[in-house]
Amino acid sequence: MKRVLVQYKVKADRAAENENYIRKVFEELKQTGPAGLRYASFKRDDGLSFVHIASIETEGGNNPLAESPAFKAFQAEIKDRCEEPPIAVDLHEIGSYRFFG
């Protein structure tokens, strides 16, 4: 099992575009229902900073997002949309309460 937190800040004129890409990812996930993935995205109060949390729980450790066309589209121009680039951090759980199911 792998848990990852990714955070970044987009340029002011690209925030709505970024949010639209994220919504398309979740629409696709609802349609395809990939097993072994728990995923959430959040926008911070500044409206420009985003946080994504993923829990990869597949048997082989493969990330179902890597196969998602909507996620690939989201990632394609992420660096161009960002004021502060994505930083991914592996999370090592100490404890949780109803967070990952």
C-alpha positions, -999 to +999 in steps of 0.1 A: +000+000+000+013+034-009-001+068+002+009+100-015+002+137-009+008+161-038+006+198-035+011+227-059+000+262-068-014+273-102-012+306-119-042+328-112-055+327-148-053+289-149-071+279-117-105+273-133-088+252-160-070+231-134-102+225-115-120+215-147-092+188-153-096+175-118-134+173-121-130+153-154-107+128-135-133+122-109-161+119-135-140+092-152-132+074-119-169+073-111-176+057-145-147+032-145-145+024-108-109+012-107-102-011-078-074-004-053-076+033-054-087+059-029-083+095-042-093+130-031-085+164-043-088+197-024-085+234-032-071+256-005-087+290+006-064+310-017-082+293-047-048+286-064-033+259-042-043+223-046-037+192-026-043+156-038-042+126-016-040+091-030-040+057-014-028+030-039-040-004-026-036-026-056-020-061-053+009-052-075+013-017-063+004-003-098-014+031-097-048+030-115-045+067-122-015+061-145-039+043-169-066+071-168-069+092-199-084+120-179-055+119-154-030+119-183-047+150-197-046+166-163-008+159-160+000+169-196+004+206-190+005+208-153+040+225-152+027+252-175-003+258-153+017+260-121+033+289-103+047+264-078+053+230-093+038+198-078+057+183-049+048+146-041+054+133-006+051+096+004+029+093+035+036+067+062+005+063+083+007+064+121-030+062+126-063+073+110-099+074+119-124+067+090-100+084+066-093+057+041-123+035+047 
